[in-house]
């Protein structure tokens, strides 16, 4: 049943195009809404068991010989994210019904959304590293499609490409770390790796493993300096931003760090990298958010900042920090999801998201303004008892002050952490207040393309529910702490400590830090006109976006110059490149390793017929060099292939003979068909230098291939795998034809991928034919 739950979004996505064509009167989103609601209800049934410490494990054997099975595992951490994905997903689909017009390509949108939902569920529930990686990359692909949904806009396509380039780069690095972990521990099960975590930490490869895995987490969760993709991803429709960029995709990296904390936490390297980059991201994201004028851009940099805050707490690794981190994941999903939806409502009902044009919207949109008030002030960590953001922010301050049993390195750097925490929180307060007051108070600054008015109730339901959760969590945090947070802390930390959450902690450093944020943030907001010029000096013209653009432009320019250098259009040049590289690589390898040997043992006797066939084959091959007619050259070359078939017959290998005969016949026929339509062969006279190069390369390749053939028989470094095939082809493959069994059974996956490549090539050719220039509409 658990596997079916993860596969349900993919199955629903398959039927969406059929449903979209058949249903025109009703918004497609109403049918899609059933999927996340059903899944949310299903995952809720696990809540009682997880609260009691009962974990669920379901396994489906995929590649058992490699130990790669599709195993899904539900504990406190996995269940929380599954509920977050399906719960927020339900609200996003409901919101999209009113946000997206039926004239949009809704079939595409909901297919992409369901693919992403299924991929995220696979990430947070997978127990196998490589299954997790498969779903991980699928989130990158589906988010690419969602961000580029409005593909007519250049910013949408460029933002989608940037997000995929950065996250896929991190994903490949992460895969390298996964391979090393699996090799060291002998298992690809995450639970098994956690149990053998000491083997990884004590390995000489530990620093490389940690950095590779964190590259995957940092790129996905937009940590500095990989954060540049997130602001550009705001070109996606607002429902996508509310789902991917506040509650789910950007939390995938957070999830990965939390899941593997039992392996990495406790080491100084993990502490320094995760805490350091987390705090840097917190400060940089909040600092840059103040300069933004687009509502979604402000929220994008805010998300970067909040993700850095959560990452830093995971790096701290203390019980209080872990509790604060998982608590803020919940809180951030509620207030940030509601704020993205509010930004979409403002854009939808006013025609702009530019705060330089907005103002005074409280009068026209009182409900939206009220929702924004709760969201922004919770995000700012304003000390009010009905705002959940203040509770987790206060715990963040407290956790930055206490590091029990710290090492020398931790003791040396940790005193600076509270200053970074306060600095980042001050700018968080500034952009939160700016977002609310400049949008909803004062007077309207410019004439808008639409007369501002309140959104329809259907569009308000989803942000209302999220804001209601902001208030409920603030009033009864312990209820959520017992049901959701305690099992999460247990999964991340290995034990559950004190999870009591309260509004008033008494007078202490954390309170003074909050008061300083409130006072300094208010003062800086009121005087922002006087100090905002500092952005011209820092960062000035420097930015991660420009660095990314410079890197990509440099790669494209360099690759273009390199490609133009060797892509001359000459087949002779291409063959020279291939053969010279082959001669150098194989020749050097054989000379260094002493790979060339001659062994006359176990040779089959050679009779007169075999010698005669070999002479004919050699003569035919030599004759092709002097042929002036293409058709004749192909026919003479075919003699070599058919002669090889006869040799297989004489050496009692009828299977190989039959295979060679079929391949040679098809090859000759295809060559004849192709060359028949080419112009007549006009062989020009080559210079002596060109002919010399041709002869040297040809002879070198021939000699080297001969040496490889001899060495392959004479050198036996390993037991020949042919013995295994001969013994097991009938028993395991059920066939007498060994070659066929090898291709279909023993190398079935390889053969399947070859067929897939050919199928994709055929599909590409068909597409180019269908879309060729000058094709009239309606003609095939």
Secondary structure, DSSP 8 states (H G I E B T S, - for coil): -HHHHHHHHHHHHHHHHHHHHH--SS-THHHHHHHHHHHHHHHHTTHHHHHTT--EEEEEEEEGGGTEEEEEEESHHHHHHHHHHHHHHHHHHHHHHHHS-TTS-HHHHHHHHHHHHHHHHHHHHB-BHHHHHHHHHHHHHHHHHHHTSSTTSHHHHHHHHHHHHHHHHHHHHHHHHHHHHHHHHS--BHHHHHHTHHHHHTSTTHHHHHHHHHHHHHHHTT-TTTTHHHHHGGGS-HHHHHHHTTTSGGGHHHHHHHHTHHHHTTSHHHIIIIIHHHHHHHHHHHHHHTT--BHHHHHHHHHHHHHHHHHHHHHH-SHHHHHHHHHHHHHHHHHHHHHHHHHHHHHHHHS--BTTT---HHHH-HHHHHHHHHHHHHHHT---TT-HHHHHHHHHHHHTT--TT--HHHHHHGGGHHHHHHHHHHHHHHHHHHHHHHHHSS---S--SS------HHHHHHHHHHHHHHHHHHH-HHHHIIIIIHHHHHHHHSS-------S---SSHHHHHHHHHHHHHHHHHHTHHHHTTHHHHTTTT--HHHHHHHHHHHHHHHHHHHHHHH--S-HHHHHHHHHHHHHHHHHHHHHHHT------TT-----HHHHHHHHHHHHHHHHGGG---HHHHHHHHHHHHHHHHHHHHHTT-HHHHHHHHHHHHHHHHHHHHHHHTS---------HHHHHHHHHHHHHHHHHHHHHHHHHHH--SS--HHHHHHHHHHHHH--S-HHHHIIIIITHHHHHHHHHHHHHHHHHHHHHHHT-TT--TT--
